Amino acid sequence: MNNKIISLALFEEVAERIRNRIFSQELMPGDRIDEQLLTREFGISRTPLREALKVLQAEGLVTLVPRRGCFVAQLNERDLDDIYATVALLESRCAAEVASTRNEADLKRLRLVLNKLEQTAASGTLQRYAEANTEMHEAMQDIAGNRWQKEILQDLRRILKLSRGLTIGLPGRLEDSLREHAELLDAIEQRDAARAETVMHSHVLRQREALRQMQDERSAPTALHAANT
């Protein structure tokens, strides 16, 4: 009888390697994944590679096109609007649950993360701020204790990495983000579930608007060049 555990571990490792290449921008949205090249590079057969690509397709990171191959997924504006709207609903509900159920240990954990946000904002280290921001949201999901909600949010956040936008680099966005987190923690400390829900919902949708602004700024030089030719 074949040892299935070894087979599963192999395709999961392959999926993780490809996933990292997508997130590091080595593979860009729309890029075709060269299966023959990867099998040679990884020293594997096509079976674990195909299984890995199915995993990534289920995560929304790649698209398998019959008779054409596998491509890194691309998000259009409708996709982004829909995903952010869903994240806003789930995360705002999570914030309300935290405000209603938190204890002193939970508050201590959230205050520590907020302090980390403040320190990284003061130092201007945007990547570390983004990491602390993720830590804050994950801490709230842990405190809310809804594992289904957490898994869905993790999946959606993973897909949003395809948008490749560090929006806190926009003028004023870092300060706004820090203020929004402080308002959120204040609502949680006051056990004001309704305000926590509203603040979080607004916070997520402002991220979407910031991403839209960043994309508009990126496309502006191209549009100007086209107008002048």
Buried (B, 14 or more C-beta within 10 A) or exposed (E): EEEEEEEEEBBBBBBEEBBEBBBEEEBEBEBEBEBEEBBEEBEBEEEBBBBBBBBBBEBBBBBBEEEEEBBBBEBEEEBBEEBBBBBBBBBBBBBBBBBBBBEEEBBEBBEEBBEBBBEBBEEEEBEBBBBBBEBBBBBBBBBBEBEEBBEBBEEBBBBBBBBBBBBBBBEEBBEBBBEBBBBBBBBBBEEBBEBBBBBBBBBBBBBBEBBBBBBEEEEEEEEEEEEEE
